[in-house]
Amino acid sequence: MWSRPALAAAALLAASAGLPQEPSFQVTAGNELDLARAGETIEVPLASLPGLKADDLARLSVVETRSGRELLAQATDGDGDHDFDRLVFQADLGPRETRAFTLTLGTRHVPRPEEFRVYGRFVRERFDDFAWENDRVAHRTYGEALETWRKEPLTSSAIDVWVKRTRRLVVNDWYMADDYHADHGEGADLYSAGPSRGCGGSGIWAGGALAVSRNFRGSRVLANGPLRLIFELTYLPWAAGAQTVAERKRVTLDAGSNLNRFESTYDVQGGGAVTWAAGIKKAPGAEVRVEKQAGWVRTWEPFKDPNAGHLGCAIVVDPAALVDVVESGNNILVVGRSPAGKPATYLAGSAWDRGPDFTGVADWDRYLQDAARRLGAPLKIDVRAR
């Protein structure tokens, strides 16, 4: 394999000989906020890279122009057609900062296992769970087999939480050992979602009540790291007031983030709009904060074991989509409305004060305040051929 200096020399020789060169591009990412954005994911669509084919995205190297440092990048397939359609990489941007990156074609970099910071899979051996994680958080939701488990059946489309002390990916190891309700130094499954909405589960708000689906029936992974995980879950139709709806839920989780992006597309039999809701279980002793104008709601609750600390759950949504915040049963619900043909979209995730990132509820509130501002001010991306 040629070294990068050798490849650069070859490109220079090709240019001097009048031979065609591989295309290269400059990408700039601008942060218009007065806050630092650490580990921000930068997306470059294939459509903005003229002359490149889908498979070329996996051969692109990304170099930060100022430092000359090569960054880890991932080609992703966002629509499930088995062709890459965008490149993602991550960078830190200071307040009001713009950074430049150079994209060049080379040999494909196959990430090493230790470079992966996200992961998700269908877990047939645990009654059809779907479990996923990154270097900050871990979650699972429940599949069909759990509904009829003779020992502890559960019908729920809740989002469960596993808390982590480690940056390491743990899903496979924890399922293999099957002792993940005890904290052996890396975290554990200490949260009980049950039939509630858990930490970000959704449903339809109809007639002043929440109508929810049964457990998911189908799953597929569209992108599985090293930086971005995308997967979809499908749910059978259920009654929501006078309507019958089915759901396809897409979940995106990036490395370094405590928040998942949820996008639920609802198929309404006979047509018509729906009012959706996303919720958080309100546990005994939970502290609730509602910031409707900013578009976020959070809880902060103690675990039953006082040595286990506290868990924070939150939902962040575009304030323009927010209709109301209500309590229903044991859930705090963000009620939203989306334009016809558009998915219900929100962020949801968790924080733990025994992990490496949060020491208390004030840290969680600051994180959510910043997340809401970042959601409302995406990076300004410009791509130009060199």
C-alpha positions as CSV (number, residue, x, y, z in Angstrom):
1,M,0.0,0.0,0.0
2,W,1.4,3.4,-0.9
3,S,1.9,6.0,1.9
4,R,0.2,9.3,1.7
5,P,3.3,11.2,0.6
6,A,3.8,8.7,-2.2
7,L,0.2,9.2,-3.2
8,A,0.6,12.9,-3.2
9,A,3.8,12.6,-5.3
10,A,1.9,10.4,-7.8
11,A,-0.9,13.0,-8.0
12,L,1.7,15.7,-8.7
13,L,3.4,13.6,-11.3
14,A,0.0,12.9,-13.0
15,A,-0.8,16.6,-13.0
16,S,2.6,17.4,-14.6
17,A,2.1,14.7,-17.2
18,G,-1.4,16.0,-18.1
19,L,-3.1,12.9,-16.8
20,P,-6.6,13.2,-15.3
21,Q,-6.6,13.6,-11.5
22,E,-9.0,12.3,-8.9
23,P,-11.4,15.0,-7.8
24,S,-10.9,16.7,-4.5
25,F,-13.2,19.1,-2.5
26,Q,-13.0,21.7,0.2
27,V,-15.7,21.7,2.8
28,T,-16.3,24.5,5.3
29,A,-18.5,24.2,8.4
30,G,-19.6,27.4,10.1
31,N,-20.9,27.7,13.7
32,E,-23.2,30.7,14.0
33,L,-23.8,30.3,17.7
34,D,-21.8,31.9,20.5
35,L,-21.2,28.5,22.1
36,A,-18.6,25.8,21.5
37,R,-19.8,22.8,19.6
38,A,-17.7,19.8,20.6
39,G,-17.8,16.7,18.4
40,E,-20.3,18.2,15.9
41,T,-21.2,15.9,13.1
42,I,-20.7,17.3,9.7
43,E,-22.7,15.8,6.8
44,V,-21.6,16.0,3.1
45,P,-24.3,14.7,0.7
46,L,-23.1,12.8,-2.4
47,A,-25.1,15.2,-4.5
48,S,-22.8,18.0,-3.4
49,L,-19.7,16.1,-4.8
50,P,-19.9,16.3,-8.6
51,G,-18.0,13.5,-10.4
52,L,-18.2,11.0,-7.5
53,K,-20.2,7.8,-7.4
54,A,-21.8,6.2,-4.3
55,D,-18.9,3.8,-3.8
56,D,-16.4,6.7,-3.9
57,L,-17.7,8.0,-0.6
58,A,-16.0,5.1,1.2
59,R,-12.7,6.1,-0.4
60,L,-12.7,9.7,0.7
61,S,-10.2,10.9,3.3
62,V,-11.0,14.0,5.4
63,V,-8.2,16.2,6.5
64,E,-8.6,19.3,8.7
65,T,-7.0,22.0,6.5
66,R,-5.5,24.1,9.3
67,S,-3.9,21.3,11.3
68,G,-3.3,18.8,8.6
69,R,-4.9,16.1,10.8
70,E,-6.8,13.3,9.2
71,L,-10.2,12.7,10.7
72,L,-12.2,9.5,10.9
73,A,-15.1,9.5,8.4
74,Q,-18.0,7.2,7.6
75,A,-19.9,6.7,4.3
76,T,-23.6,6.1,5.1
77,D,-26.7,4.9,3.4
78,G,-29.6,6.9,4.6
79,D,-32.4,5.5,2.5
80,G,-31.7,1.8,2.7
81,D,-31.1,1.3,-1.1
82,H,-27.6,-0.2,-0.4
83,D,-25.8,2.8,-2.0
84,F,-24.0,5.4,0.1
85,D,-25.5,8.8,-0.1
86,R,-23.5,11.0,2.3
87,L,-20.3,11.2,4.2
88,V,-20.2,12.1,7.9
89,F,-17.2,13.1,10.1
90,Q,-16.9,15.0,13.4
91,A,-15.0,18.1,14.5
92,D,-14.9,20.6,17.3
93,L,-16.0,24.2,16.5
94,G,-15.5,27.1,18.8
95,P,-18.0,30.0,19.2
96,R,-18.7,31.7,15.8
97,E,-15.9,29.6,14.3
98,T,-15.6,28.3,10.7
99,R,-13.3,25.4,9.9
100,A,-12.2,24.0,6.6
101,F,-11.6,20.4,5.5
102,T,-10.1,18.8,2.4
103,L,-11.7,15.7,0.9
104,T,-9.6,13.6,-1.4
105,L,-10.0,10.1,-2.9
106,G,-7.7,7.4,-1.9
107,T,-7.9,3.8,-0.6
108,R,-10.8,2.8,1.5
109,H,-10.1,3.0,5.3
110,V,-11.6,0.0,7.1
111,P,-12.2,1.1,10.7
112,R,-10.6,-1.0,13.4
113,P,-12.9,-2.3,16.1
114,E,-11.5,0.2,18.6
115,E,-12.5,3.1,16.3
116,F,-16.2,2.2,16.5
117,R,-18.1,4.5,18.9
118,V,-21.7,3.4,18.0
119,Y,-23.4,0.1,17.6
120,G,-26.8,-1.4,17.4
121,R,-28.4,-4.8,16.7
122,F,-31.5,-7.0,16.9
123,V,-31.1,-9.3,19.9
124,R,-33.1,-12.4,19.2
125,E,-31.6,-14.3,22.1
126,R,-33.2,-11.8,24.6
127,F,-36.8,-12.0,23.5
128,D,-36.4,-9.8,20.4
129,D,-34.8,-6.7,22.0
130,F,-33.3,-4.1,19.8
131,A,-30.3,-2.6,21.6
132,W,-28.1,0.3,20.7
133,E,-25.4,2.5,22.1
134,N,-22.6,5.0,21.6
135,D,-19.7,6.0,23.8
136,R,-22.0,7.9,26.2
137,V,-25.4,6.1,26.4
138,A,-27.1,2.8,25.8
139,H,-30.8,2.0,25.1
140,R,-33.1,-0.8,24.1
141,T,-36.7,-1.4,23.1
142,Y,-38.8,-4.5,23.0
143,G,-39.8,-6.9,20.3
144,E,-42.5,-9.4,19.7
145,A,-41.2,-12.3,21.7
146,L,-41.3,-10.4,25.0
147,E,-45.1,-10.0,24.7
148,T,-45.6,-13.8,25.3
149,W,-42.7,-14.6,27.6
150,R,-44.2,-16.9,30.2
151,K,-42.1,-15.6,33.1
152,E,-42.4,-11.8,32.7
153,P,-44.4,-10.8,29.6
154,L,-44.3,-7.1,28.6
155,T,-46.2,-5.3,25.9
156,S,-44.5,-1.9,25.6
157,S,-43.0,0.4,22.9
158,A,-41.1,2.2,25.6
159,I,-37.4,3.3,25.2
160,D,-35.3,1.7,27.9
161,V,-32.0,3.1,29.3
162,W,-28.8,1.4,30.3
163,V,-26.4,3.7,32.2
164,K,-22.7,3.6,31.4
165,R,-19.5,4.6,33.2
166,T,-17.3,3.7,30.3
167,R,-16.7,4.9,26.7
168,R,-16.4,1.3,25.7
169,L,-19.2,-0.4,23.7
170,V,-20.8,-2.9,26.0
171,V,-24.0,-4.2,24.5
172,N,-22.6,-7.5,23.2
173,D,-20.6,-8.2,26.4
174,W,-23.5,-7.4,28.7
175,Y,-25.9,-9.6,26.8
176,M,-23.3,-12.4,26.7
177,A,-22.7,-12.4,30.5
178,D,-26.5,-11.9,31.1
179,D,-25.8,-10.1,34.4
180,Y,-26.4,-6.5,33.3
181,H,-28.8,-5.5,36.2
182,A,-25.8,-5.3,38.5
183,D,-23.1,-2.7,38.1
184,H,-19.7,-4.4,37.8
185,G,-17.9,-1.1,37.2
186,E,-19.1,-0.1,33.8
187,G,-22.7,0.7,34.5
188,A,-25.9,-1.4,34.3
189,D,-29.6,-1.7,33.5
190,L,-30.9,0.2,36.5
191,Y,-34.0,1.8,34.9
192,S,-37.4,0.3,34.6
193,A,-39.4,1.5,31.6
194,G,-42.3,-1.0,31.8
195,P,-45.4,0.0,29.9
196,S,-44.6,3.8,30.2
197,R,-42.9,5.8,27.5
198,G,-39.6,5.3,29.2
199,C,-37.1,7.8,28.0
200,G,-38.5,9.0,24.6
201,G,-41.1,6.5,23.5
202,S,-43.9,7.9,21.4
203,G,-47.6,7.5,20.5
204,I,-50.6,9.3,19.1
205,W,-52.5,12.0,21.1
206,A,-56.2,11.6,20.3
207,G,-59.2,12.7,22.3
208,G,-57.1,13.8,25.2
209,A,-55.5,10.4,25.7
210,L,-52.3,8.7,24.5
211,A,-52.7,5.7,22.2
212,V,-49.6,3.6,21.8
213,S,-48.4,0.6,19.7
214,R,-47.5,-2.8,20.8
215,N,-43.8,-4.0,20.6
216,F,-42.0,-3.5,17.4
217,R,-42.3,-6.2,14.7
218,G,-39.5,-5.5,12.2
219,S,-36.1,-3.9,12.3
220,R,-33.3,-3.1,9.9
221,V,-29.9,-1.3,10.4
222,L,-29.0,1.2,7.7
223,A,-25.7,2.5,9.1
224,N,-23.7,1.0,12.0
225,G,-20.6,3.1,12.7
226,P,-18.0,3.9,13.4
227,L,-19.5,7.4,13.9
228,R,-23.2,7.2,13.1
229,L,-25.9,4.5,13.8
230,I,-29.2,4.5,11.8
231,F,-31.8,1.9,12.2
232,E,-35.6,1.6,11.7
233,L,-38.3,-0.2,13.6
234,T,-41.8,-1.0,12.3
235,Y,-45.0,-1.4,14.3
236,L,-48.3,-3.0,13.5
237,P,-51.4,-0.8,13.1
238,W,-53.2,0.3,16.3
239,A,-56.3,2.3,17.1
240,A,-55.9,5.9,18.0
241,G,-59.2,7.5,18.6
242,A,-61.2,7.2,15.4
243,Q,-58.1,6.5,13.4
244,T,-55.9,3.5,12.8
245,V,-52.2,4.2,12.4
246,A,-49.0,2.2,11.7
247,E,-45.5,3.5,12.4
248,R,-42.0,3.4,11.0
249,K,-39.6,4.8,13.5
250,R,-36.1,5.8,12.4
251,V,-33.4,6.3,15.1
252,T,-30.1,8.1,14.5
253,L,-27.4,8.2,17.2
254,D,-24.0,9.8,16.6
255,A,-20.8,9.3,18.6
256,G,-20.4,11.6,21.5
257,S,-24.1,12.5,21.9
258,N,-26.4,11.8,24.8
259,L,-29.4,12.4,22.5
260,N,-30.9,10.2,19.8
261,R,-32.8,11.6,16.9
262,F,-36.2,10.0,16.5
263,E,-38.2,10.3,13.3
264,S,-41.6,8.5,13.3
265,T,-43.6,8.3,10.0
266,Y,-47.2,7.5,10.6
267,D,-49.4,5.7,8.0
268,V,-53.0,6.7,8.7
269,Q,-55.6,4.4,7.2
270,G,-58.0,6.5,5.2
271,G,-55.6,9.5,5.4
272,G,-55.7,12.5,7.6
273,A,-53.3,14.2,10.0
274,V,-52.3,13.0,13.4
275,T,-51.1,14.7,16.6
276,W,-48.2,12.8,18.0
277,A,-46.6,12.7,21.5
278,A,-43.3,11.7,22.9
279,G,-42.9,11.0,26.5
280,I,-40.8,10.4,29.6
281,K,-41.8,8.3,32.5
282,K,-42.4,10.3,35.6
283,A,-41.0,8.2,38.4
284,P,-41.7,8.8,42.1
285,G,-39.5,11.6,43.4
286,A,-38.6,12.8,39.9
287,E,-37.9,16.5,39.4
288,V,-39.5,17.9,36.2
289,R,-38.5,21.0,34.3
290,V,-40.5,22.2,31.3
291,E,-39.0,24.9,28.9
292,K,-41.8,25.2,26.3
293,Q,-40.4,28.3,24.6
294,A,-37.0,26.7,24.1
295,G,-38.5,23.3,23.2
296,W,-37.3,20.9,25.9
297,V,-38.6,18.9,28.8
298,R,-36.5,16.9,31.3
299,T,-36.8,14.7,34.4
300,W,-34.2,14.1,37.1
301,E,-34.9,11.1,39.2
302,P,-33.2,9.1,42.0
303,F,-32.6,5.4,41.5
304,K,-34.0,3.1,44.2
305,D,-30.5,2.3,45.3
306,P,-29.1,5.6,46.7
307,N,-25.6,4.5,45.7
308,A,-26.7,4.4,42.1
309,G,-27.3,8.2,41.9
310,H,-29.7,9.9,39.6
311,L,-30.9,9.6,36.0
312,G,-31.9,12.4,33.7
313,C,-34.2,11.9,30.7
314,A,-35.1,14.5,28.2
315,I,-37.0,15.4,25.0
316,V,-35.9,18.3,22.8
317,V,-38.1,19.4,19.9
318,D,-38.3,22.3,17.5
319,P,-40.6,24.8,19.4
320,A,-42.5,25.4,16.2
321,A,-43.7,21.8,16.3
322,L,-44.6,21.8,20.0
323,V,-48.3,22.0,20.7
324,D,-48.4,21.4,24.5
325,V,-46.7,19.6,27.4
326,V,-49.1,17.5,29.4
327,E,-49.1,14.7,32.0
328,S,-50.9,11.5,31.1
329,G,-50.8,8.5,33.4
330,N,-47.3,8.3,34.7
331,N,-45.8,10.1,31.7
332,I,-44.7,13.7,30.9
333,L,-45.6,14.2,27.2
334,V,-44.5,16.6,24.6
335,V,-47.4,16.9,22.2
336,G,-46.4,17.9,18.7
337,R,-47.8,18.3,15.2
338,S,-45.9,17.8,11.9
339,P,-46.8,19.0,8.4
340,A,-48.5,16.5,6.2
341,G,-46.1,13.9,4.8
342,K,-43.4,14.9,7.3
343,P,-42.2,12.6,10.1
344,A,-42.6,13.5,13.8
345,T,-39.1,14.5,14.7
346,Y,-37.5,15.0,18.2
347,L,-34.4,14.3,20.2
348,A,-34.5,12.2,23.3
349,G,-31.8,10.8,25.6
350,S,-30.4,10.4,29.1
351,A,-27.7,11.4,31.5
352,W,-26.3,9.7,34.7
353,D,-24.5,11.5,37.5
354,R,-22.3,8.4,38.2
355,G,-20.9,8.5,34.7
356,P,-18.0,10.6,33.4
357,D,-20.0,13.5,32.0
358,F,-22.5,14.8,34.5
359,T,-22.2,15.6,38.2
360,G,-25.8,16.8,38.8
361,V,-29.0,18.2,37.3
362,A,-27.4,21.6,36.6
363,D,-25.0,19.9,34.1
364,W,-27.9,18.2,32.5
365,D,-29.8,21.4,32.1
366,R,-26.9,23.2,30.5
367,Y,-26.4,20.3,28.1
368,L,-30.1,20.5,27.1
369,Q,-30.0,24.3,26.7
370,D,-27.1,24.0,24.4
371,A,-28.7,21.0,22.5
372,A,-31.9,23.1,21.9
373,R,-29.8,26.0,20.5
374,R,-27.8,23.6,18.3
375,L,-31.0,22.0,17.0
376,G,-32.3,25.5,16.0
377,A,-29.0,26.6,14.3
378,P,-27.5,23.8,12.2
379,L,-24.0,24.2,10.9
380,K,-23.6,26.2,7.7
381,I,-21.9,23.8,5.2
382,D,-20.3,24.8,2.0
383,V,-18.7,22.3,-0.5
384,R,-16.6,23.4,-3.4
385,A,-14.5,21.4,-5.9
386,R,-10.7,22.1,-5.7
